[in-house]
Amino acid sequence: MLASCALGWFWLRDSSLVAVDDVTVTGVSGPDAARIRGMLEDAARDMTTLHVSQGDLRSAIAAYPQVKDIRVSTHFPHGLDITVIEHNPVAVIVADGKRIPVSGDGTLLRSVQPGDIATVQSNTIPGGDRLSDPRAGQAVAMLAAAPPALRARIQNVWTGGHGLSARLSRGPLLYFGDGDRLAAKWAAVTRVLEDPEAAGALYLDVRIPERTAAGGLAAPSTGQPSTGG
């Protein structure tokens, strides 16, 4: 009896009675969106709602690094919903006049339109699907760790005499030093920027986040009237 039930289940699982024929793909954008959507739909229609292979769906779009992951849900007997989760660019790598968007984990997003986001200079044009320049990688990690509201204000990131540095629109230069303790350093930046006494600072040095230095501020008034000679 148990064997008969098992055989019946396997027959139903792969039968046309539960074949996927209604596929909805959401979350995908950019110039490759139609191709990604079509490949997912084609792969899904080889499945049933009782036998979905997420591995096969991921393999179908493996050539598109802008896809970070997928989420799948079924609607018995014939429906399948696929939600595409895309990498979001946090910077544009600039090298030899070329501009390549990159996500926070270093994935190069060649077919993504990045919009107005921070630039990071690199020595060479990155090849493959991953950022390989260590210095540019540190800058991207710094941007990925930034609060979104501040990240949107960063114009560019570079490595100079103060280590990792960033230029804010409508704000001071930021000196981060190395790539350690990024969360603490961004917390220090946020705290100082919210302090009215730091308004007008030309730079914030958060290399030691517990001892943030705000430079370029006007000297405080003593409140004493000047005396005539």
Contacts in CASP RR format, 6 or more apart in sequence:
PFRMAT RR
TARGET T0000
AUTHOR 0000-0000-0000
METHOD contacts of the structure
MODEL  1
MLASCALGWFWLRDSSLVAVDDVTVTGVSGPDAARIRGMLEDAARDMTTL
HVSQGDLRSAIAAYPQVKDIRVSTHFPHGLDITVIEHNPVAVIVADGKRI
PVSGDGTLLRSVQPGDIATVQSNTIPGGDRLSDPRAGQAVAMLAAAPPAL
RARIQNVWTGGHGLSARLSRGPLLYFGDGDRLAAKWAAVTRVLEDPEAAG
ALYLDVRIPERTAAGGLAAPSTGQPSTGG
12 18 0 8 1.000
12 50 0 8 1.000
13 48 0 8 1.000
13 50 0 8 1.000
13 51 0 8 1.000
14 48 0 8 1.000
14 50 0 8 1.000
14 51 0 8 1.000
15 48 0 8 1.000
17 77 0 8 1.000
18 48 0 8 1.000
18 49 0 8 1.000
18 50 0 8 1.000
18 76 0 8 1.000
18 77 0 8 1.000
18 78 0 8 1.000
19 45 0 8 1.000
19 47 0 8 1.000
19 48 0 8 1.000
19 49 0 8 1.000
19 78 0 8 1.000
20 44 0 8 1.000
20 45 0 8 1.000
20 47 0 8 1.000
20 48 0 8 1.000
20 49 0 8 1.000
20 52 0 8 1.000
20 74 0 8 1.000
20 78 0 8 1.000
20 79 0 8 1.000
20 80 0 8 1.000
21 45 0 8 1.000
21 78 0 8 1.000
21 79 0 8 1.000
22 75 0 8 1.000
22 78 0 8 1.000
22 79 0 8 1.000
22 80 0 8 1.000
23 40 0 8 1.000
23 41 0 8 1.000
23 44 0 8 1.000
23 45 0 8 1.000
23 79 0 8 1.000
23 80 0 8 1.000
23 81 0 8 1.000
23 82 0 8 1.000
24 79 0 8 1.000
24 80 0 8 1.000
24 81 0 8 1.000
24 82 0 8 1.000
25 36 0 8 1.000
25 37 0 8 1.000
25 38 0 8 1.000
25 40 0 8 1.000
25 41 0 8 1.000
25 82 0 8 1.000
25 84 0 8 1.000
26 81 0 8 1.000
26 82 0 8 1.000
26 83 0 8 1.000
26 84 0 8 1.000
27 83 0 8 1.000
27 84 0 8 1.000
27 85 0 8 1.000
27 86 0 8 1.000
28 36 0 8 1.000
28 37 0 8 1.000
28 67 0 8 1.000
28 84 0 8 1.000
28 86 0 8 1.000
29 86 0 8 1.000
30 66 0 8 1.000
30 111 0 8 1.000
30 112 0 8 1.000
30 113 0 8 1.000
31 111 0 8 1.000
31 113 0 8 1.000
32 64 0 8 1.000
32 66 0 8 1.000
32 111 0 8 1.000
35 64 0 8 1.000
36 61 0 8 1.000
36 64 0 8 1.000
36 67 0 8 1.000
36 84 0 8 1.000
39 60 0 8 1.000
39 61 0 8 1.000
40 57 0 8 1.000
40 60 0 8 1.000
40 61 0 8 1.000
40 70 0 8 1.000
40 82 0 8 1.000
40 84 0 8 1.000
42 60 0 8 1.000
43 56 0 8 1.000
43 57 0 8 1.000
43 59 0 8 1.000
43 60 0 8 1.000
44 52 0 8 1.000
44 57 0 8 1.000
44 80 0 8 1.000
44 82 0 8 1.000
46 56 0 8 1.000
47 53 0 8 1.000
47 56 0 8 1.000
47 80 0 8 1.000
49 74 0 8 1.000
49 75 0 8 1.000
49 76 0 8 1.000
49 77 0 8 1.000
49 78 0 8 1.000
49 79 0 8 1.000
49 80 0 8 1.000
50 74 0 8 1.000
50 76 0 8 1.000
52 72 0 8 1.000
52 74 0 8 1.000
52 80 0 8 1.000
54 70 0 8 1.000
54 72 0 8 1.000
57 70 0 8 1.000
57 72 0 8 1.000
57 82 0 8 1.000
58 70 0 8 1.000
61 67 0 8 1.000
61 70 0 8 1.000
64 111 0 8 1.000
65 87 0 8 1.000
65 107 0 8 1.000
65 108 0 8 1.000
65 109 0 8 1.000
65 110 0 8 1.000
65 129 0 8 1.000
66 86 0 8 1.000
66 87 0 8 1.000
66 107 0 8 1.000
66 109 0 8 1.000
66 111 0 8 1.000
66 112 0 8 1.000
67 84 0 8 1.000
67 85 0 8 1.000
67 86 0 8 1.000
67 87 0 8 1.000
68 85 0 8 1.000
68 86 0 8 1.000
68 87 0 8 1.000
68 103 0 8 1.000
68 107 0 8 1.000
69 85 0 8 1.000
70 82 0 8 1.000
70 83 0 8 1.000
70 84 0 8 1.000
70 85 0 8 1.000
71 82 0 8 1.000
71 83 0 8 1.000
71 85 0 8 1.000
72 80 0 8 1.000
72 81 0 8 1.000
72 82 0 8 1.000
72 83 0 8 1.000
73 80 0 8 1.000
73 81 0 8 1.000
74 80 0 8 1.000
74 81 0 8 1.000
75 81 0 8 1.000
86 112 0 8 1.000
87 103 0 8 1.000
87 104 0 8 1.000
87 105 0 8 1.000
87 107 0 8 1.000
87 109 0 8 1.000
87 112 0 8 1.000
88 103 0 8 1.000
88 104 0 8 1.000
89 101 0 8 1.000
89 102 0 8 1.000
89 103 0 8 1.000
89 109 0 8 1.000
89 112 0 8 1.000
89 114 0 8 1.000
89 115 0 8 1.000
89 117 0 8 1.000
90 102 0 8 1.000
90 103 0 8 1.000
90 104 0 8 1.000
90 117 0 8 1.000
90 118 0 8 1.000
90 140 0 8 1.000
90 143 0 8 1.000
90 144 0 8 1.000
90 151 0 8 1.000
91 101 0 8 1.000
91 102 0 8 1.000
91 104 0 8 1.000
91 117 0 8 1.000
91 118 0 8 1.000
91 119 0 8 1.000
91 120 0 8 1.000
91 139 0 8 1.000
91 140 0 8 1.000
91 143 0 8 1.000
91 157 0 8 1.000
92 99 0 8 1.000
92 100 0 8 1.000
92 101 0 8 1.000
92 102 0 8 1.000
92 114 0 8 1.000
92 117 0 8 1.000
92 118 0 8 1.000
92 119 0 8 1.000
92 120 0 8 1.000
93 99 0 8 1.000
93 100 0 8 1.000
93 101 0 8 1.000
93 102 0 8 1.000
93 108 0 8 1.000
93 119 0 8 1.000
93 120 0 8 1.000
93 122 0 8 1.000
93 126 0 8 1.000
93 131 0 8 1.000
93 133 0 8 1.000
93 136 0 8 1.000
93 140 0 8 1.000
94 119 0 8 1.000
94 120 0 8 1.000
94 121 0 8 1.000
94 122 0 8 1.000
95 121 0 8 1.000
95 122 0 8 1.000
95 123 0 8 1.000
95 124 0 8 1.000
95 125 0 8 1.000
95 126 0 8 1.000
96 124 0 8 1.000
96 125 0 8 1.000
98 125 0 8 1.000
99 114 0 8 1.000
99 119 0 8 1.000
100 108 0 8 1.000
100 109 0 8 1.000
100 110 0 8 1.000
100 125 0 8 1.000
100 126 0 8 1.000
101 108 0 8 1.000
101 109 0 8 1.000
101 110 0 8 1.000
101 112 0 8 1.000
101 113 0 8 1.000
101 114 0 8 1.000
101 117 0 8 1.000
102 108 0 8 1.000
102 109 0 8 1.000
102 120 0 8 1.000
102 126 0 8 1.000
102 131 0 8 1.000
102 140 0 8 1.000
103 109 0 8 1.000
103 144 0 8 1.000
104 140 0 8 1.000
104 141 0 8 1.000
104 143 0 8 1.000
104 144 0 8 1.000
105 144 0 8 1.000
106 130 0 8 1.000
106 131 0 8 1.000
106 137 0 8 1.000
106 140 0 8 1.000
107 129 0 8 1.000
107 130 0 8 1.000
107 131 0 8 1.000
108 126 0 8 1.000
108 127 0 8 1.000
108 128 0 8 1.000
108 129 0 8 1.000
108 130 0 8 1.000
108 131 0 8 1.000
117 151 0 8 1.000
117 152 0 8 1.000
117 154 0 8 1.000
118 143 0 8 1.000
118 151 0 8 1.000
118 154 0 8 1.000
118 155 0 8 1.000
118 156 0 8 1.000
118 157 0 8 1.000
118 166 0 8 1.000
119 155 0 8 1.000
119 156 0 8 1.000
119 157 0 8 1.000
120 136 0 8 1.000
120 137 0 8 1.000
120 139 0 8 1.000
120 140 0 8 1.000
120 143 0 8 1.000
120 156 0 8 1.000
120 157 0 8 1.000
120 158 0 8 1.000
121 136 0 8 1.000
121 156 0 8 1.000
121 158 0 8 1.000
122 131 0 8 1.000
122 133 0 8 1.000
122 135 0 8 1.000
122 136 0 8 1.000
123 133 0 8 1.000
123 135 0 8 1.000
124 133 0 8 1.000
126 132 0 8 1.000
126 133 0 8 1.000
131 137 0 8 1.000
131 140 0 8 1.000
135 159 0 8 1.000
138 159 0 8 1.000
138 164 0 8 1.000
138 178 0 8 1.000
138 179 0 8 1.000
139 157 0 8 1.000
139 158 0 8 1.000
139 159 0 8 1.000
139 164 0 8 1.000
141 179 0 8 1.000
141 182 0 8 1.000
142 157 0 8 1.000
142 164 0 8 1.000
142 166 0 8 1.000
142 176 0 8 1.000
142 179 0 8 1.000
142 182 0 8 1.000
143 151 0 8 1.000
143 154 0 8 1.000
143 157 0 8 1.000
143 166 0 8 1.000
145 182 0 8 1.000
145 183 0 8 1.000
145 186 0 8 1.000
146 154 0 8 1.000
146 186 0 8 1.000
147 186 0 8 1.000
147 190 0 8 1.000
150 168 0 8 1.000
150 186 0 8 1.000
150 189 0 8 1.000
150 190 0 8 1.000
150 193 0 8 1.000
153 168 0 8 1.000
153 169 0 8 1.000
153 170 0 8 1.000
153 171 0 8 1.000
154 166 0 8 1.000
154 167 0 8 1.000
154 168 0 8 1.000
154 169 0 8 1.000
155 166 0 8 1.000
155 167 0 8 1.000
155 168 0 8 1.000
155 169 0 8 1.000
156 166 0 8 1.000
156 167 0 8 1.000
157 164 0 8 1.000
157 165 0 8 1.000
157 166 0 8 1.000
157 167 0 8 1.000
158 164 0 8 1.000
158 165 0 8 1.000
159 165 0 8 1.000
162 175 0 8 1.000
162 176 0 8 1.000
162 177 0 8 1.000
162 205 0 8 1.000
162 207 0 8 1.000
163 175 0 8 1.000
163 176 0 8 1.000
163 177 0 8 1.000
163 178 0 8 1.000
163 207 0 8 1.000
164 175 0 8 1.000
164 176 0 8 1.000
164 177 0 8 1.000
164 178 0 8 1.000
164 179 0 8 1.000
165 173 0 8 1.000
165 174 0 8 1.000
165 175 0 8 1.000
165 176 0 8 1.000
165 177 0 8 1.000
166 173 0 8 1.000
166 174 0 8 1.000
166 176 0 8 1.000
167 173 0 8 1.000
167 174 0 8 1.000
168 174 0 8 1.000
171 193 0 8 1.000
171 200 0 8 1.000
171 201 0 8 1.000
172 200 0 8 1.000
172 201 0 8 1.000
172 202 0 8 1.000
172 203 0 8 1.000
172 204 0 8 1.000
172 214 0 8 1.000
172 215 0 8 1.000
173 202 0 8 1.000
173 203 0 8 1.000
173 204 0 8 1.000
174 189 0 8 1.000
174 203 0 8 1.000
174 204 0 8 1.000
174 206 0 8 1.000
175 203 0 8 1.000
175 204 0 8 1.000
175 205 0 8 1.000
175 206 0 8 1.000
175 207 0 8 1.000
176 182 0 8 1.000
176 185 0 8 1.000
176 206 0 8 1.000
176 207 0 8 1.000
177 207 0 8 1.000
178 207 0 8 1.000
181 209 0 8 1.000
184 209 0 8 1.000
185 206 0 8 1.000
185 207 0 8 1.000
185 209 0 8 1.000
187 209 0 8 1.000
188 204 0 8 1.000
188 206 0 8 1.000
188 209 0 8 1.000
188 210 0 8 1.000
188 212 0 8 1.000
189 204 0 8 1.000
189 206 0 8 1.000
189 212 0 8 1.000
191 212 0 8 1.000
192 198 0 8 1.000
192 201 0 8 1.000
192 204 0 8 1.000
192 212 0 8 1.000
192 214 0 8 1.000
193 204 0 8 1.000
198 204 0 8 1.000
198 214 0 8 1.000
198 217 0 8 1.000
200 216 0 8 1.000
200 217 0 8 1.000
201 214 0 8 1.000
201 215 0 8 1.000
201 216 0 8 1.000
201 217 0 8 1.000
202 215 0 8 1.000
202 216 0 8 1.000
202 217 0 8 1.000
203 214 0 8 1.000
203 215 0 8 1.000
203 216 0 8 1.000
204 212 0 8 1.000
204 213 0 8 1.000
204 214 0 8 1.000
204 215 0 8 1.000
205 212 0 8 1.000
205 213 0 8 1.000
205 214 0 8 1.000
205 215 0 8 1.000
206 212 0 8 1.000
END
